[in-house]
Amino acid sequence: MGTVNMGTAMKEIAVLDGAAAGLRGLLMVAGFVLVLLTLAAAVRIVVGILDLGPRRSIPGVVVSISERRFLDFLPDQLNNALWDRGPNVGWSWSERRKVRHELVIDTGSGTHAWTLRDAKKASGIRAGQQVTLVVSPLVGFVDRLESSS
């Protein structure tokens, strides 16, 4: 009778050992993901600190300025399927997506594009207008946009 109980106990230990091994693997994956997220956050912080350096001025002529939204580069059918919810549902994702403006200027050495996240900076800017951008050195954040009518 004792050997039957011993065999059952060994099977239970084997099952628990297998579950512990699975849990150990899951914890290793979670730890790896946590380390990757921490490294990504550290890189973003370092780039942000380095980007606080002196701004540079870039004069040019506006080629185009357009309104952009999150994932708007997708085909129209896919965009409509993702964002449009119909008129009777209330605010859809398409109305809640953040708007940004893409500014393309000709600097004399070619055309370059910048993203304006502040709608006030984009207001009043038209194609053909002479502008000067004051941008950060690494990320290209547009600090100021000066237009000369």
C-alpha positions in Angstrom: 0.0 0.0 0.0 2.9 2.4 0.8 4.4 2.0 -2.7 1.1 3.2 -4.3 1.1 6.4 -2.2 4.8 6.9 -3.0 4.1 6.6 -6.7 1.2 9.0 -6.5 3.4 11.5 -4.6 6.2 11.2 -7.2 3.6 11.9 -10.0 2.4 14.9 -8.1 5.9 16.2 -7.6 6.6 15.7 -11.3 3.5 17.7 -12.3 4.5 20.5 -9.9 8.0 20.4 -11.2 6.7 20.8 -14.8 4.4 23.7 -13.8 7.3 25.4 -12.0 9.4 25.0 -15.2 6.6 26.6 -17.2 6.3 29.4 -14.7 10.1 29.9 -14.7 10.0 30.3 -18.5 7.2 32.8 -18.3 9.0 34.8 -15.7 12.2 34.8 -17.8 10.2 36.2 -20.8 8.6 38.8 -18.6 12.0 39.8 -17.2 13.4 40.1 -20.7 10.5 42.3 -21.8 10.9 44.5 -18.7 14.7 44.9 -19.4 13.9 45.8 -23.0 11.3 48.4 -22.0 13.7 49.9 -19.4 16.5 50.2 -22.0 14.1 51.8 -24.5 13.0 54.3 -21.8 16.7 55.0 -20.9 17.5 55.6 -24.6 14.6 58.0 -25.0 15.7 59.9 -21.9 19.3 60.2 -23.1 18.2 61.4 -26.6 15.8 63.9 -25.0 18.6 65.3 -22.8 21.1 65.5 -25.7 18.4 67.2 -27.8 18.2 70.0 -25.4 21.3 71.5 -27.0 21.4 74.6 -29.1 18.7 74.9 -31.7 19.5 75.6 -35.3 17.7 77.9 -37.7 16.6 76.6 -41.1 15.3 79.1 -43.6 13.3 78.0 -46.6 10.2 78.3 -48.8 7.1 76.3 -47.9 6.4 73.7 -50.5 3.4 72.2 -48.7 1.6 72.0 -45.4 -0.9 69.3 -44.8 -2.9 67.9 -41.9 -2.0 64.4 -40.8 -3.6 61.9 -38.4 -2.4 58.7 -36.8 -2.1 55.9 -39.4 -3.4 58.1 -42.2 -0.9 56.6 -44.6 -3.0 53.4 -44.8 -5.3 52.8 -47.8 -8.7 54.6 -47.6 -10.7 51.4 -47.2 -8.6 50.2 -44.3 -8.7 53.6 -42.7 -12.5 53.8 -43.0 -12.8 50.3 -41.5 -10.6 51.2 -38.6 -11.8 54.7 -37.7 -15.2 55.5 -39.0 -18.1 54.4 -36.8 -21.1 56.1 -38.3 -22.9 59.3 -37.4 -25.1 57.8 -34.7 -22.5 56.3 -32.4 -21.0 59.5 -31.0 -17.4 60.6 -31.3 -15.5 58.1 -33.4 -11.8 57.4 -33.3 -11.4 59.5 -36.5 -12.5 62.6 -34.6 -10.4 61.8 -31.5 -7.1 61.0 -33.3 -4.5 63.7 -32.7 -4.0 66.1 -35.5 -0.5 67.1 -36.5 0.7 69.1 -39.5 3.5 68.1 -41.9 5.5 71.0 -43.2 7.7 70.5 -46.3 10.1 73.3 -47.1 12.7 73.9 -49.8 15.9 74.9 -48.1 18.0 75.4 -51.2 19.8 72.1 -50.6 16.7 70.1 -51.1 13.2 69.6 -49.6 12.9 68.5 -46.0 9.8 67.7 -43.9 9.0 68.5 -40.3 6.1 67.7 -38.1 4.3 70.5 -36.3 2.3 69.1 -33.3 1.0 72.6 -32.3 -1.9 73.8 -34.6 -1.1 77.4 -33.7 2.3 77.1 -35.3 0.7 75.8 -38.5 -2.0 78.5 -38.8 -1.4 81.1 -41.4 1.4 79.2 -43.2 0.8 78.8 -46.9 2.7 77.3 -49.8 5.3 79.7 -51.3 5.8 81.6 -48.1 9.3 82.3 -46.8 9.8 80.8 -43.3 12.5 80.1 -40.8 12.3 77.0 -38.6 14.1 76.8 -35.3 14.5 73.1 -34.6 16.3 70.8 -32.1 19.5 69.2 -33.3 18.7 65.4 -33.0 15.0 64.8 -33.1 14.0 67.9 -35.2 11.4 69.2 -32.8 10.1 72.5 -34.2 10.6 75.0 -31.4 9.6 78.1 -33.4 8.3 78.9 -36.8 9.0 82.4 -38.0 7.3 83.6 -41.2 8.4 86.5 -43.2 5.3 87.4 -45.2 
